[in-house]
Amino acid sequence: MKPLVAQNGLEYHVDLKFSIAVSNSQNQIFQLLFEKLVTSKNTINDEGMMIQFNLNVNEEIGKFGRFKDVPGKTEIQQYMPIILSSPTYLGSDIVFLANLIKNYIEKEKFQKRKVPVDAIMLDKKIIDALENPTIMIKNLVLTKKHKKS
Protein backbone atom coordinates (compact mmCIF):
# COMPACT_ATOMS: atom_id res chain seq x y z
CA MET A 1 0.00 0.00 0.00
CA LYS A 2 1.45 3.25 -1.09
CA PRO A 3 1.07 5.89 1.64
CA LEU A 4 -0.57 9.23 1.07
CA VAL A 5 1.61 12.31 1.47
CA ALA A 6 0.29 15.62 2.77
CA GLN A 7 1.72 18.90 1.48
CA ASN A 8 3.65 19.29 4.74
CA GLY A 9 5.51 16.03 3.96
CA LEU A 10 3.81 13.66 6.38
CA GLU A 11 3.02 10.17 5.05
CA TYR A 12 -0.10 8.46 6.33
CA HIS A 13 -2.60 5.70 5.67
CA VAL A 14 -6.36 5.87 6.06
CA ASP A 15 -8.18 2.66 6.97
CA LEU A 16 -11.76 1.85 7.79
CA LYS A 17 -12.11 -0.67 10.59
CA PHE A 18 -15.31 -2.67 10.90
CA SER A 19 -15.72 -4.44 14.25
CA ILE A 20 -18.43 -6.98 14.96
CA ALA A 21 -18.92 -8.14 18.55
CA VAL A 22 -20.13 -11.74 18.49
CA SER A 23 -21.19 -14.38 20.96
CA ASN A 24 -19.53 -17.77 20.99
CA SER A 25 -22.38 -19.35 18.99
CA GLN A 26 -22.39 -16.49 16.44
CA ASN A 27 -18.64 -16.91 16.04
CA GLN A 28 -19.15 -20.64 15.43
CA ILE A 29 -21.72 -19.90 12.69
CA PHE A 30 -19.30 -17.40 11.15
CA GLN A 31 -16.39 -19.86 11.23
CA LEU A 32 -18.47 -22.74 9.91
CA LEU A 33 -20.07 -20.90 7.01
CA PHE A 34 -18.00 -17.86 6.07
CA GLU A 35 -14.51 -17.78 7.60
CA LYS A 36 -12.73 -19.37 4.64
CA LEU A 37 -14.45 -17.01 2.20
CA VAL A 38 -13.34 -13.70 3.71
CA THR A 39 -10.22 -12.27 5.31
CA SER A 40 -10.87 -11.13 8.84
CA LYS A 41 -9.20 -10.96 12.21
CA ASN A 42 -10.69 -12.57 15.30
CA THR A 43 -9.78 -11.08 18.66
CA ILE A 44 -10.86 -11.57 22.24
CA ASN A 45 -10.90 -8.59 24.57
CA ASP A 46 -12.78 -7.31 27.62
CA GLU A 47 -15.90 -6.80 25.50
CA GLY A 48 -15.87 -10.40 24.24
CA MET A 49 -15.11 -11.86 20.82
CA MET A 50 -14.69 -9.50 17.91
CA ILE A 51 -14.51 -10.12 14.18
CA GLN A 52 -12.64 -7.27 12.52
CA PHE A 53 -12.26 -6.20 8.92
CA ASN A 54 -9.79 -3.53 7.84
CA LEU A 55 -10.12 -1.71 4.55
CA ASN A 56 -7.43 0.64 3.27
CA VAL A 57 -9.02 3.61 1.47
CA ASN A 58 -5.84 5.47 0.48
CA GLU A 59 -6.76 5.22 -3.19
CA GLU A 60 -10.13 6.92 -2.67
CA ILE A 61 -8.74 9.61 -0.35
CA GLY A 62 -5.88 10.25 -2.80
CA LYS A 63 -8.41 11.14 -5.51
CA PHE A 64 -9.31 14.29 -3.56
CA GLY A 65 -5.81 15.69 -4.00
CA ARG A 66 -3.11 16.37 -1.46
CA PHE A 67 -4.24 17.74 1.85
CA LYS A 68 -2.24 20.59 3.35
CA ASP A 69 -1.92 18.61 6.56
CA VAL A 70 -2.89 15.07 7.49
CA PRO A 71 -6.70 15.09 7.50
CA GLY A 72 -8.55 14.38 10.71
CA LYS A 73 -11.32 11.86 11.20
CA THR A 74 -14.00 14.55 10.83
CA GLU A 75 -12.54 15.62 7.50
CA ILE A 76 -12.45 12.02 6.26
CA GLN A 77 -16.03 11.61 7.52
CA GLN A 78 -17.14 14.25 4.98
CA TYR A 79 -15.91 11.99 2.16
CA MET A 80 -17.61 8.84 3.47
CA PRO A 81 -20.53 8.89 0.98
CA ILE A 82 -18.02 8.87 -1.89
CA ILE A 83 -15.83 6.24 -0.24
CA LEU A 84 -18.83 3.98 0.44
CA SER A 85 -19.79 4.04 -3.23
CA SER A 86 -16.25 3.28 -4.46
CA PRO A 87 -15.23 -0.03 -6.09
CA THR A 88 -12.72 -0.60 -3.27
CA TYR A 89 -15.47 -0.55 -0.65
CA LEU A 90 -18.09 -2.37 -2.73
CA GLY A 91 -15.59 -5.14 -3.53
CA SER A 92 -14.37 -5.49 0.06
CA ASP A 93 -14.66 -8.62 2.18
CA ILE A 94 -17.08 -7.01 4.64
CA VAL A 95 -19.53 -6.05 1.88
CA PHE A 96 -19.11 -9.50 0.30
CA LEU A 97 -19.88 -11.08 3.69
CA ALA A 98 -22.96 -8.88 4.18
CA ASN A 99 -24.31 -9.91 0.78
CA LEU A 100 -23.37 -13.55 1.33
CA ILE A 101 -25.13 -13.87 4.67
CA LYS A 102 -28.26 -12.19 3.26
CA ASN A 103 -28.28 -14.67 0.37
CA TYR A 104 -27.74 -17.56 2.80
CA ILE A 105 -30.72 -16.48 4.92
CA GLU A 106 -32.94 -15.99 1.85
CA LYS A 107 -31.94 -19.40 0.46
CA GLU A 108 -32.66 -21.13 3.75
CA LYS A 109 -36.07 -19.45 3.99
CA PHE A 110 -36.85 -20.33 0.37
CA GLN A 111 -35.95 -23.96 1.07
CA LYS A 112 -38.31 -23.74 4.08
CA ARG A 113 -35.47 -24.55 6.44
CA LYS A 114 -35.10 -23.03 9.86
CA VAL A 115 -32.53 -20.24 9.78
CA PRO A 116 -30.29 -20.26 12.87
CA VAL A 117 -31.03 -17.28 15.11
CA ASP A 118 -27.29 -16.68 15.37
CA ALA A 119 -27.07 -16.23 11.58
CA ILE A 120 -29.84 -13.62 11.69
CA MET A 121 -28.14 -11.83 14.60
CA LEU A 122 -24.81 -11.95 12.78
CA ASP A 123 -26.48 -10.36 9.74
CA LYS A 124 -27.83 -7.51 11.89
CA LYS A 125 -24.45 -6.96 13.52
CA ILE A 126 -22.72 -6.83 10.14
CA ILE A 127 -25.22 -4.22 8.94
CA ASP A 128 -24.52 -2.16 12.09
CA ALA A 129 -20.76 -2.47 11.50
CA LEU A 130 -21.17 -1.30 7.91
CA GLU A 131 -23.04 1.78 9.10
CA ASN A 132 -20.46 2.65 11.76
CA PRO A 133 -16.89 2.07 10.58
CA THR A 134 -14.02 3.39 12.66
CA ILE A 135 -11.73 5.73 10.73
CA MET A 136 -8.07 5.05 11.46
CA ILE A 137 -5.28 7.38 10.36
CA LYS A 138 -1.88 5.85 10.99
CA ASN A 139 1.85 5.76 10.24
CA LEU A 140 2.56 9.46 10.41
CA VAL A 141 6.11 9.70 9.10
CA LEU A 142 7.93 12.70 7.67
CA THR A 143 9.14 11.99 4.12
CA LYS A 144 12.86 12.28 3.39
CA LYS A 145 12.58 15.28 1.09
CA HIS A 146 10.81 17.29 3.83
CA LYS A 147 13.18 16.41 6.69
CA LYS A 148 15.34 19.25 7.93
CA SER A 149 19.10 18.73 7.71
GUDRENGU-468425 format. One line per field, with one value per atom (N, C-alpha, C): x, y, z; atom name; residue in one letter. Coordinates in steps of 0.2 Angstrom, whole numbers, plus 5000, padded with zeros to 4 digits. Atoms other than C-alpha are relative to their C-alpha. Layout:
xx = (X / ...) .
yy = (Y / ...) .
zz = (Z / ...) .
site = (CA / ...) .
code = (A / ...) .
end
This chain:
xx = (5004 / 5000 / 5004 / 4996 / 5007 / 4997 / 5003 / 5005 / 4998 / 5002 / 4997 / 5005 / 4995 / 5008 / 4997 / 5003 / 5001 / 5005 / 4995 / 5009 / 5005 / 4995 / 5018 / 5005 / 4995 / 5028 / 4998 / 5002 / 5019 / 4997 / 5003 / 5015 / 4995 / 5006 / 4999 / 4996 / 5005 / 4987 / 4993 / 5007 / 4968 / 4997 / 5004 / 4959 / 4993 / 5007 / 4941 / 5000 / 5000 / 4939 / 4993 / 5007 / 4923 / 5001 / 5000 / 4921 / 4993 / 5006 / 4908 / 5001 / 5000 / 4905 / 4996 / 5004 / 4899 / 5001 / 5000 / 4894 / 5004 / 4997 / 4902 / 4997 / 5004 / 4888 / 5000 / 5000 / 4888 / 5007 / 4993 / 4907 / 5000 / 5000 / 4904 / 4997 / 5004 / 4891 / 5005 / 4995 / 4904 / 5005 / 4994 / 4918 / 4998 / 5002 / 4908 / 4998 / 5002 / 4900 / 5004 / 4997 / 4910 / 5007 / 4994 / 4927 / 5005 / 4996 / 4936 / 4999 / 5002 / 4928 / 5002 / 4998 / 4933 / 5007 / 4994 / 4949 / 4998 / 5001 / 4946 / 5004 / 4996 / 4954 / 4995 / 5003 / 4947 / 5004 / 4997 / 4951 / 4995 / 5003 / 4946 / 5002 / 4998 / 4946 / 4994 / 5005 / 4936 / 4993 / 5006 / 4921 / 4997 / 5001 / 4921 / 5003 / 4997 / 4924 / 4999 / 5001 / 4927 / 5002 / 4998 / 4927 / 5002 / 4998 / 4937 / 5002 / 4998 / 4939 / 5003 / 4997 / 4951 / 5000 / 5001 / 4949 / 5004 / 4996 / 4963 / 4996 / 5003 / 4955 / 5004 / 4995 / 4971 / 4998 / 5001 / 4966 / 4994 / 5006 / 4949 / 5002 / 4998 / 4956 / 5005 / 4995 / 4971 / 4996 / 5003 / 4958 / 4998 / 5003 / 4953 / 5006 / 4994 / 4971 / 5004 / 4996 / 4984 / 4998 / 5002 / 4979 / 5006 / 4994 / 4989 / 5003 / 4998 / 4990 / 4997 / 5003 / 4986 / 4992 / 5007 / 4966 / 4999 / 5003 / 4957 / 4994 / 5006 / 4943 / 4994 / 5006 / 4930 / 5000 / 4999 / 4937 / 4999 / 5001 / 4938 / 4992 / 5007 / 4920 / 4996 / 5004 / 4914 / 5001 / 5000 / 4920 / 4997 / 5003 / 4912 / 4995 / 5005 / 4897 / 5004 / 4996 / 4910 / 5004 / 4996 / 4921 / 4995 / 5004 / 4906 / 4997 / 5003 / 4901 / 5006 / 4994 / 4919 / 5000 / 4999 / 4924 / 5004 / 4996 / 4936 / 4996 / 5004 / 4923 / 4995 / 5005 / 4910 / 5002 / 4997 / 4922 / 5004 / 4997 / 4928 / 4997 / 5002 / 4927 / 4994 / 5005 / 4915 / 4993 / 5006 / 4902 / 4999 / 5002 / 4904 / 4997 / 5003 / 4901 / 4992 / 5007 / 4885 / 4995 / 5005 / 4878 / 5000 / 5000 / 4883 / 4995 / 5005 / 4874 / 4993 / 5007 / 4859 / 4997 / 5001 / 4859 / 4999 / 5001 / 4861 / 4994 / 5007 / 4846 / 4994 / 5006 / 4835 / 5000 / 5000 / 4840 / 4997 / 5002 / 4837 / 4992 / 5007 / 4820 / 4996 / 5003 / 4816 / 4999 / 5000 / 4820 / 4996 / 5005 / 4808 / 5004 / 4996 / 4823 / 5000 / 5000 / 4824 / 5007 / 4994 / 4837 / 5003 / 4997 / 4849 / 4999 / 5001 / 4845 / 5007 / 4993 / 4864 / 5001 / 4998 / 4865 / 4996 / 5004 / 4851 / 5003 / 4997 / 4859 / 5007 / 4994 / 4876 / 4999 / 5001 / 4868 / 4998 / 5001 / 4861 / 5006 / 4994 / 4878 / 5004 / 4996 / 4886 / 4998 / 5003 / 4874 / 5002 / 4998 / 4877 / 5008 / 4993 / 4896 / 5001 / 5000 / 4894 / 4998 / 5002 / 4885 / 5004 / 4996 / 4898 / 5007 / 4992 / 4916 / 5004 / 4995 / 4930 / 5005 / 4995 / 4941 / 5007 / 4993 / 4960 / 5005 / 4994 / 4974 / 5006 / 4994 / 4991 / 5006 / 4994 / 5009 / 5002 / 4998 / 5013 / 5007 / 4992 / 5031 / 5001 / 4997 / 5040 / 5004 / 4996 / 5046 / 5007 / 4993 / 5064 / 5001 / 4999 / 5063 / 4998 / 5002 / 5054 / 5004 / 4996 / 5066 / 5005 / 4995 / 5077 / 5007 / 4994 / 5095 / 5004) .
yy = (4994 / 5000 / 5006 / 4994 / 5016 / 5005 / 4996 / 5029 / 5007 / 4993 / 5046 / 5005 / 4995 / 5062 / 5006 / 4993 / 5078 / 5005 / 4994 / 5095 / 5001 / 4999 / 5096 / 4995 / 5006 / 5080 / 4994 / 5006 / 5068 / 4995 / 5006 / 5051 / 4997 / 5003 / 5042 / 4995 / 5004 / 5029 / 5001 / 5000 / 5029 / 4994 / 5007 / 5013 / 5001 / 5001 / 5009 / 4994 / 5006 / 4997 / 4998 / 5002 / 4987 / 4994 / 5004 / 4978 / 4997 / 5003 / 4965 / 4996 / 5004 / 4959 / 4994 / 5006 / 4941 / 4996 / 5005 / 4928 / 4994 / 5006 / 4911 / 4996 / 5004 / 4903 / 5004 / 4996 / 4918 / 4999 / 5002 / 4915 / 4994 / 5007 / 4897 / 5000 / 5000 / 4900 / 5004 / 4996 / 4913 / 4995 / 5004 / 4901 / 4994 / 5006 / 4886 / 5002 / 4998 / 4896 / 5004 / 4994 / 4911 / 5001 / 4998 / 4911 / 4999 / 5002 / 4903 / 5004 / 4996 / 4915 / 5007 / 4993 / 4932 / 5000 / 4998 / 4939 / 5004 / 4997 / 4944 / 4999 / 5001 / 4945 / 4999 / 5002 / 4937 / 5002 / 4998 / 4945 / 4998 / 5001 / 4942 / 5006 / 4995 / 4957 / 5000 / 5000 / 4963 / 5000 / 5000 / 4966 / 4993 / 5007 / 4948 / 4999 / 5001 / 4941 / 5005 / 4996 / 4952 / 4998 / 5002 / 4949 / 5007 / 4993 / 4964 / 4999 / 4999 / 4969 / 5007 / 4994 / 4982 / 5002 / 4999 / 4991 / 5007 / 4994 / 5003 / 5004 / 4996 / 5018 / 5006 / 4995 / 5027 / 5002 / 4999 / 5026 / 5005 / 4995 / 5035 / 5006 / 4994 / 5048 / 5004 / 4997 / 5051 / 5004 / 4997 / 5056 / 5007 / 4994 / 5071 / 5005 / 4996 / 5078 / 5000 / 5000 / 5082 / 5005 / 4995 / 5089 / 5004 / 4996 / 5103 / 4997 / 5004 / 5093 / 4993 / 5007 / 5075 / 5002 / 4999 / 5075 / 4997 / 5003 / 5072 / 4995 / 5005 / 5059 / 5004 / 4996 / 5073 / 5002 / 4998 / 5078 / 4994 / 5006 / 5060 / 4998 / 5002 / 5058 / 5004 / 4997 / 5071 / 4997 / 5004 / 5060 / 4993 / 5007 / 5044 / 4998 / 5003 / 5044 / 4998 / 5002 / 5044 / 4994 / 5006 / 5031 / 4994 / 5006 / 5020 / 4998 / 5002 / 5020 / 4998 / 5002 / 5016 / 4993 / 5007 / 5000 / 4996 / 5003 / 4997 / 4998 / 5002 / 4997 / 4995 / 5005 / 4988 / 4993 / 5007 / 4974 / 4998 / 5002 / 4973 / 4993 / 5006 / 4957 / 5001 / 4999 / 4965 / 5001 / 4999 / 4970 / 4993 / 5007 / 4952 / 4996 / 5003 / 4945 / 5002 / 4997 / 4956 / 4997 / 5003 / 4950 / 4993 / 5007 / 4932 / 4998 / 5002 / 4931 / 5001 / 4999 / 4939 / 4995 / 5005 / 4927 / 4993 / 5006 / 4912 / 5000 / 4999 / 4918 / 4999 / 5001 / 4920 / 4993 / 5007 / 4903 / 4995 / 5005 / 4894 / 5001 / 4998 / 4903 / 4997 / 5003 / 4898 / 4993 / 5008 / 4880 / 4998 / 5002 / 4881 / 4997 / 5003 / 4877 / 5005 / 4995 / 4885 / 5003 / 4996 / 4899 / 5001 / 4999 / 4899 / 5007 / 4993 / 4914 / 5003 / 4997 / 4917 / 5002 / 4997 / 4919 / 5006 / 4994 / 4932 / 5005 / 4995 / 4941 / 5002 / 4999 / 4940 / 5005 / 4996 / 4948 / 5007 / 4994 / 4962 / 5004 / 4997 / 4965 / 5003 / 4998 / 4966 / 5006 / 4994 / 4979 / 5006 / 4995 / 4989 / 5002 / 4998 / 4988 / 5004 / 4997 / 4993 / 5008 / 4993 / 5009 / 5004 / 4997 / 5013 / 4998 / 5002 / 5010 / 5005 / 4996 / 5017 / 5002 / 4997 / 5029 / 5000 / 5001 / 5025 / 5004 / 4996 / 5037 / 4998 / 5003 / 5029 / 5001 / 5000 / 5029 / 5007 / 4993 / 5047 / 5001 / 5000 / 5048 / 5006 / 4994 / 5064 / 4997 / 5003 / 5060 / 5003 / 4998 / 5061 / 5007 / 4994 / 5076 / 5006 / 4995 / 5086 / 5001 / 5000 / 5082 / 5006 / 4995 / 5096 / 4997 / 5002 / 5094 / 5002) .
zz = (5000 / 5000 / 5000 / 5000 / 4995 / 5004 / 4995 / 5008 / 4997 / 5003 / 5005 / 5003 / 4998 / 5007 / 5000 / 4999 / 5014 / 4997 / 5003 / 5007 / 5005 / 4995 / 5024 / 5000 / 5000 / 5020 / 5004 / 4996 / 5032 / 4996 / 5004 / 5025 / 5005 / 4995 / 5032 / 4996 / 5003 / 5028 / 5004 / 4998 / 5030 / 4999 / 5000 / 5035 / 5003 / 4997 / 5039 / 5004 / 4996 / 5053 / 5002 / 4999 / 5054 / 5006 / 4995 / 5071 / 5002 / 4998 / 5075 / 5006 / 4993 / 5093 / 4999 / 5001 / 5092 / 5007 / 4994 / 5105 / 4997 / 5002 / 5105 / 4994 / 5005 / 5095 / 4993 / 5006 / 5082 / 4997 / 5003 / 5080 / 4997 / 5003 / 5077 / 4993 / 5007 / 5063 / 4995 / 5004 / 5056 / 4997 / 5002 / 5056 / 4996 / 5003 / 5050 / 4992 / 5007 / 5035 / 4996 / 5004 / 5030 / 5001 / 4998 / 5038 / 4994 / 5006 / 5023 / 4994 / 5006 / 5011 / 5000 / 4999 / 5019 / 5004 / 4995 / 5027 / 5005 / 4994 / 5044 / 5006 / 4994 / 5061 / 5006 / 4993 / 5077 / 5006 / 4994 / 5093 / 5006 / 4994 / 5111 / 5005 / 4995 / 5123 / 5006 / 4994 / 5138 / 4998 / 5002 / 5128 / 4997 / 5003 / 5121 / 4994 / 5007 / 5104 / 4995 / 5005 / 5090 / 4993 / 5007 / 5071 / 4997 / 5002 / 5063 / 4992 / 5007 / 5045 / 4999 / 5002 / 5039 / 4993 / 5007 / 5023 / 4999 / 5002 / 5016 / 4995 / 5005 / 5007 / 4998 / 5003 / 5002 / 4993 / 5007 / 4984 / 4999 / 5000 / 4987 / 5002 / 4997 / 4998 / 4996 / 5005 / 4986 / 4994 / 5006 / 4972 / 5002 / 4998 / 4982 / 5000 / 5000 / 4980 / 5006 / 4994 / 4993 / 5005 / 4995 / 5009 / 5003 / 4997 / 5017 / 5006 / 4994 / 5033 / 5000 / 5000 / 5037 / 5003 / 4999 / 5037 / 5007 / 4993 / 5054 / 4998 / 5001 / 5056 / 4998 / 5002 / 5054 / 4993 / 5007 / 5038 / 4995 / 5004 / 5031 / 5000 / 4999 / 5038 / 4994 / 5005 / 5025 / 4993 / 5006 / 5011 / 5000 / 5000 / 5017 / 4995 / 5005 / 5005 / 4993 / 5006 / 4991 / 5001 / 4998 / 4999 / 5000 / 5000 / 5002 / 4994 / 5006 / 4984 / 4995 / 5004 / 4978 / 4998 / 5001 / 4970 / 5005 / 4994 / 4984 / 5005 / 4994 / 4997 / 4997 / 5003 / 4986 / 4999 / 5002 / 4982 / 5006 / 4994 / 5000 / 5003 / 4997 / 5011 / 5004 / 4996 / 5023 / 4996 / 5005 / 5009 / 4997 / 5002 / 5002 / 5005 / 4995 / 5018 / 5002 / 4999 / 5021 / 4995 / 5005 / 5004 / 5000 / 4999 / 5007 / 5005 / 4995 / 5023 / 4999 / 5002 / 5016 / 4995 / 5005 / 5002 / 5003 / 4996 / 5014 / 5004 / 4996 / 5025 / 4995 / 5005 / 5009 / 4997 / 5003 / 5002 / 5005 / 4995 / 5019 / 5001 / 4999 / 5020 / 4994 / 5006 / 5002 / 5000 / 5000 / 5005 / 5006 / 4995 / 5020 / 5006 / 4995 / 5032 / 5006 / 4995 / 5049 / 5000 / 5000 / 5049 / 5007 / 4993 / 5064 / 5003 / 4997 / 5076 / 5000 / 5000 / 5077 / 4993 / 5007 / 5058 / 4999 / 5001 / 5058 / 5005 / 4996 / 5073 / 4997 / 5003 / 5064 / 4994 / 5005 / 5049 / 5002 / 4998 / 5059 / 5003 / 4997 / 5068 / 4994 / 5005 / 5051 / 4997 / 5002 / 5045 / 5004 / 4996 / 5060 / 4999 / 5002 / 5057 / 4994 / 5006 / 5040 / 5000 / 5000 / 5045 / 5005 / 4995 / 5059 / 5000 / 5000 / 5053 / 5004 / 4997 / 5063 / 4995 / 5004 / 5054 / 5003 / 4997 / 5057 / 4996 / 5003 / 5052 / 5003 / 4997 / 5055 / 4996 / 5003 / 5051 / 4998 / 5002 / 5052 / 5000 / 5001 / 5045 / 4996 / 5005 / 5038 / 4995 / 5005 / 5021 / 4999 / 5000 / 5017 / 4997 / 5004 / 5005 / 5005 / 4996 / 5019 / 5007 / 4994 / 5033 / 5000 / 4999 / 5040 / 5001 / 4999 / 5039 / 5006) .
site = (N / CA / C / N / CA / C / N / CA / C / N / CA / C / N / CA / C / N / CA / C / N / CA / C / N / CA / C / N / CA / C / N / CA / C / N / CA / C / N / CA / C / N / CA / C / N / CA / C / N / CA / C / N / CA / C / N / CA / C / N / CA / C / N / CA / C / N / CA / C / N / CA / C / N / CA / C / N / CA / C / N / CA / C / N / CA / C / N / CA / C / N / CA / C / N / CA / C / N / CA / C / N / CA / C / N / CA / C / N / CA / C / N / CA / C / N / CA / C / N / CA / C / N / CA / C / N / CA / C / N / CA / C / N / CA / C / N / CA / C / N / CA / C / N / CA / C / N / CA / C / N / CA / C / N / CA / C / N / CA / C / N / CA / C / N / CA / C / N / CA / C / N / CA / C / N / CA / C / N / CA / C / N / CA / C / N / CA / C / N / CA / C / N / CA / C / N / CA / C / N / CA / C / N / CA / C / N / CA / C / N / CA / C / N / CA / C / N / CA / C / N / CA / C / N / CA / C / N / CA / C / N / CA / C / N / CA / C / N / CA / C / N / CA / C / N / CA / C / N / CA / C / N / CA / C / N / CA / C / N / CA / C / N / CA / C / N / CA / C / N / CA / C / N / CA / C / N / CA / C / N / CA / C / N / CA / C / N / CA / C / N / CA / C / N / CA / C / N / CA / C / N / CA / C / N / CA / C / N / CA / C / N / CA / C / N / CA / C / N / CA / C / N / CA / C / N / CA / C / N / CA / C / N / CA / C / N / CA / C / N / CA / C / N / CA / C / N / CA / C / N / CA / C / N / CA / C / N / CA / C / N / CA / C / N / CA / C / N / CA / C / N / CA / C / N / CA / C / N / CA / C / N / CA / C / N / CA / C / N / CA / C / N / CA / C / N / CA / C / N / CA / C / N / CA / C / N / CA / C / N / CA / C / N / CA / C / N / CA / C / N / CA / C / N / CA / C / N / CA / C / N / CA / C / N / CA / C / N / CA / C / N / CA / C / N / CA / C / N / CA / C / N / CA / C / N / CA / C / N / CA / C / N / CA / C / N / CA / C / N / CA / C / N / CA / C / N / CA / C / N / CA / C / N / CA / C / N / CA / C / N / CA / C / N / CA / C / N / CA / C / N / CA / C / N / CA / C / N / CA / C / N / CA / C / N / CA / C / N / CA / C) .
code = (M / M / M / K / K / K / P / P / P / L / L / L / V / V / V / A / A / A / Q / Q / Q / N / N / N / G / G / G / L / L / L / E / E / E / Y / Y / Y / H / H / H / V / V / V / D / D / D / L / L / L / K / K / K / F / F / F / S / S / S / I / I / I / A / A / A / V / V / V / S / S / S / N / N / N / S / S / S / Q / Q / Q / N / N / N / Q / Q / Q / I / I / I / F / F / F / Q / Q / Q / L / L / L / L / L / L / F / F / F / E / E / E / K / K / K / L / L / L / V / V / V / T / T / T / S / S / S / K / K / K / N / N / N / T / T / T / I / I / I / N / N / N / D / D / D / E / E / E / G / G / G / M / M / M / M / M / M / I / I / I / Q / Q / Q / F / F / F / N / N / N / L / L / L / N / N / N / V / V / V / N / N / N / E / E / E / E / E / E / I / I / I / G / G / G / K / K / K / F / F / F / G / G / G / R / R / R / F / F / F / K / K / K / D / D / D / V / V / V / P / P / P / G / G / G / K / K / K / T / T / T / E / E / E / I / I / I / Q / Q / Q / Q / Q / Q / Y / Y / Y / M / M / M / P / P / P / I / I / I / I / I / I / L / L / L / S / S / S / S / S / S / P / P / P / T / T / T / Y / Y / Y / L / L / L / G / G / G / S / S / S / D / D / D / I / I / I / V / V / V / F / F / F / L / L / L / A / A / A / N / N / N / L / L / L / I / I / I / K / K / K / N / N / N / Y / Y / Y / I / I / I / E / E / E / K / K / K / E / E / E / K / K / K / F / F / F / Q / Q / Q / K / K / K / R / R / R / K / K / K / V / V / V / P / P / P / V / V / V / D / D / D / A / A / A / I / I / I / M / M / M / L / L / L / D / D / D / K / K / K / K / K / K / I / I / I / I / I / I / D / D / D / A / A / A / L / L / L / E / E / E / N / N / N / P / P / P / T / T / T / I / I / I / M / M / M / I / I / I / K / K / K / N / N / N / L / L / L / V / V / V / L / L / L / T / T / T / K / K / K / K / K / K / H / H / H / K / K / K / K / K / K / S / S / S) .
end
